[in-house]
Amino acid sequence: MSKNDMKNYKRAIDLLNHRQQKFIYEYIYDYNAKQAYIRAGYKTQGNAAEANACKLLRSDRVRQAIKDLEAEY
């Protein structure tokens, strides 16, 4: 990853709040969105974890940060 790419990654991840950042790292760990959502510290009831994790994954900022992080490894 070049220095320019690293700057872009920092910008993408910096646009997210702490829980969203944690969600990304947890999601990359096992690609289980529901569990990543819970481990990131979000509170849920019923199937809210699945629904809200899906919402996060549809976010352009979250998708870009995940893509950048995957490219790094």
MOBEL-V68955 format. One line per field, one symbol per residue. phi: phi as a letter, one per 30 degrees, with the letter a starting at -180 (. if undefined). A space follows every 50 residues. Layout:
BEGIN
phi->???
END
This chain:
BEGIN
phi->.ddddddddddddddcdeddddedddddebhcddddddddjdcbbicddd ddddddddddddddddedddddc
END
